[in-house]
Amino acid sequence: MVGKMLILFAGLAFSGMASAGFFDGIKKNLEIVNETLDDVNQQVDDISQEVNDINQQVDDLDAEFDEIQTQTTSLGKSRGSGEAGRRAG
C-alpha cells in the first residue's frame, strides 16, 4: 500500500514538473509573440510617420501649384486686358 502511494506521489510530482515545464514553454512563446507584436507596432508607427511626411509634401506641392496657377491666370488676364485696350485705342 505504501509503495502504491509512493508511486502515486511520484507520478503527481512528475506531472506537476511536466506541467510547469509546459507552462514555461507557453510563457516563453507568449513573450516572443509579444516582442514580435511590439516590433510590428513600431514598424507601423514608422510607416505612419512616413505617410504623414509624404502627405505634408503633397500638400506643400498642391499649395505651390495653386499659387503658380493663380499667378499664370492673373498674368493671362492682365495681358488680355492690355491687348483689348490696345485694340480699342
Residue frames as qw, qx, qy, qz and C-alpha x, y, z in Angstrom:
[[0.000, 0.886, 0.465, 0.000, 0.00, 0.00, 0.00],
 [0.300, -0.800, 0.116, 0.506, 2.81, 2.41, 0.90],
 [0.445, -0.116, 0.609, 0.646, 4.51, 1.53, -2.38],
 [0.231, 0.633, 0.645, 0.360, 1.40, 2.43, -4.37],
 [0.134, -0.944, -0.239, 0.182, 1.09, 5.73, -2.53],
 [0.423, -0.578, 0.340, 0.609, 4.75, 6.47, -3.17],
 [0.377, 0.190, 0.673, 0.607, 4.31, 5.74, -6.88],
 [0.075, 0.823, 0.540, 0.157, 1.19, 7.89, -6.95],
 [0.274, -0.881, -0.021, 0.384, 3.03, 10.74, -5.21],
 [0.435, -0.324, 0.512, 0.666, 5.99, 10.41, -7.58],
 [0.306, 0.470, 0.688, 0.461, 3.59, 10.44, -10.53],
 [0.041, -0.928, -0.369, 0.032, 1.89, 13.59, -9.28],
 [0.373, -0.735, 0.200, 0.529, 5.24, 15.27, -8.64],
 [0.420, -0.039, 0.628, 0.654, 6.43, 14.36, -12.16],
 [0.187, 0.693, 0.633, 0.292, 3.14, 15.55, -13.63],
 [0.178, -0.929, -0.181, 0.268, 3.49, 18.85, -11.77],
 [0.387, -0.531, 0.402, 0.638, 7.02, 19.34, -13.09],
 [0.359, 0.255, 0.705, 0.555, 5.92, 18.46, -16.62],
 [0.065, 0.856, 0.506, 0.085, 3.05, 20.94, -16.36],
 [0.278, -0.842, 0.049, 0.460, 5.40, 23.62, -15.05],
 [0.402, -0.242, 0.577, 0.668, 7.73, 22.99, -17.99],
 [0.258, 0.543, 0.705, 0.377, 4.79, 23.10, -20.38],
 [0.056, -0.936, -0.338, 0.085, 3.58, 26.39, -18.96],
 [0.378, -0.654, 0.265, 0.600, 7.11, 27.81, -19.01],
 [0.389, 0.094, 0.669, 0.627, 7.27, 26.93, -22.70],
 [0.112, 0.774, 0.580, 0.229, 3.95, 28.66, -23.32],
 [0.255, -0.891, -0.112, 0.360, 5.13, 31.67, -21.33],
 [0.409, -0.401, 0.446, 0.688, 8.33, 31.92, -23.40],
 [0.293, 0.377, 0.698, 0.534, 6.34, 31.62, -26.63],
 [0.032, -0.889, -0.456, -0.015, 3.97, 34.35, -25.49],
 [0.341, -0.753, 0.114, 0.551, 6.92, 36.59, -24.65],
 [0.379, -0.080, 0.603, 0.697, 8.31, 36.04, -28.17],
 [0.146, 0.647, 0.663, 0.347, 4.90, 36.82, -29.68],
 [0.195, -0.906, -0.273, 0.257, 4.64, 39.94, -27.52],
 [0.374, -0.544, 0.322, 0.679, 8.09, 41.15, -28.62],
 [0.313, 0.214, 0.694, 0.613, 7.20, 40.48, -32.25],
 [0.024, 0.814, 0.565, 0.135, 3.98, 42.47, -31.88],
 [0.288, -0.825, -0.032, 0.484, 5.92, 45.33, -30.31],
 [0.370, -0.255, 0.525, 0.723, 8.29, 45.31, -33.29],
 [0.193, 0.493, 0.713, 0.459, 5.37, 45.27, -35.73],
 [0.113, -0.895, -0.406, 0.147, 3.69, 48.14, -33.88],
 [0.332, -0.661, 0.198, 0.644, 6.91, 50.16, -34.09],
 [0.311, 0.041, 0.661, 0.681, 7.14, 49.48, -37.82],
 [0.070, 0.721, 0.652, 0.224, 3.52, 50.57, -38.27],
 [0.223, -0.876, -0.172, 0.391, 4.26, 53.76, -36.32],
 [0.361, -0.414, 0.426, 0.719, 7.31, 54.42, -38.51],
 [0.229, 0.324, 0.725, 0.563, 5.33, 53.85, -41.70],
 [0.043, -0.846, -0.530, 0.037, 2.52, 56.10, -40.44],
 [0.272, -0.764, 0.062, 0.582, 5.05, 58.87, -39.81],
 [0.314, -0.136, 0.608, 0.717, 6.48, 58.44, -43.32],
 [0.128, 0.592, 0.721, 0.336, 2.96, 58.60, -44.79],
 [0.146, -0.892, -0.320, 0.284, 2.27, 61.78, -42.81],
 [0.321, -0.553, 0.313, 0.702, 5.52, 63.29, -44.09],
 [0.248, 0.161, 0.720, 0.628, 4.60, 62.40, -47.68],
 [0.021, 0.773, 0.629, 0.080, 1.10, 63.85, -47.22],
 [0.218, -0.826, -0.073, 0.515, 2.67, 67.08, -45.97],
 [0.299, -0.289, 0.535, 0.736, 4.93, 67.21, -49.03],
 [0.162, 0.460, 0.760, 0.429, 1.91, 66.65, -51.29],
 [0.088, -0.873, -0.441, 0.187, 0.02, 69.44, -49.51],
 [0.279, -0.665, 0.190, 0.666, 3.02, 71.75, -49.95],
 [0.254, -0.019, 0.686, 0.682, 3.25, 70.90, -53.66],
 [0.081, 0.679, 0.707, 0.178, -0.50, 71.46, -54.08],
 [0.152, -0.872, -0.211, 0.415, -0.16, 74.89, -52.49],
 [0.274, -0.456, 0.437, 0.726, 2.75, 75.75, -54.79],
 [0.219, 0.282, 0.782, 0.511, 0.80, 74.54, -57.81],
 [0.006, 0.821, 0.569, -0.053, -2.24, 76.61, -56.81],
 [0.214, -0.779, 0.041, 0.588, -0.01, 79.66, -56.38],
 [0.256, -0.211, 0.623, 0.709, 1.59, 79.16, -59.80],
 [0.145, 0.508, 0.786, 0.322, -1.82, 78.60, -61.38],
 [0.069, -0.875, -0.384, 0.287, -3.16, 81.79, -59.77],
 [0.227, -0.635, 0.279, 0.684, -0.15, 83.77, -60.99],
 [0.243, 0.046, 0.754, 0.609, -0.49, 82.35, -64.50],
 [0.082, 0.700, 0.700, 0.118, -4.21, 83.14, -64.59],
 [0.136, -0.867, -0.163, 0.451, -3.57, 86.67, -63.32],
 [0.275, -0.422, 0.490, 0.712, -0.80, 87.15, -65.87],
 [0.212, 0.311, 0.796, 0.474, -3.08, 85.94, -68.68],
 [0.010, 0.833, 0.546, -0.089, -5.86, 88.30, -67.60],
 [0.183, -0.792, 0.064, 0.579, -3.52, 91.28, -67.42],
 [0.255, -0.181, 0.653, 0.690, -2.12, 90.50, -70.87],
 [0.156, 0.523, 0.788, 0.283, -5.61, 90.05, -72.23],
 [0.038, -0.886, -0.371, 0.275, -6.83, 93.37, -70.86],
 [0.245, -0.606, 0.310, 0.690, -3.76, 95.10, -72.27],
 [0.229, 0.085, 0.758, 0.605, -4.42, 93.71, -75.73],
 [0.075, 0.724, 0.682, 0.077, -8.07, 94.72, -75.54],
 [0.148, -0.844, -0.120, 0.501, -7.02, 98.21, -74.54],
 [0.247, -0.378, 0.522, 0.724, -4.63, 98.46, -77.46],
 [0.189, 0.357, 0.803, 0.437, -7.28, 97.27, -79.89],
 [0.007, -0.834, -0.534, 0.140, -9.79, 99.77, -78.58],
 [0.207, -0.796, 0.051, 0.566, -7.29, 102.58, -78.83]]
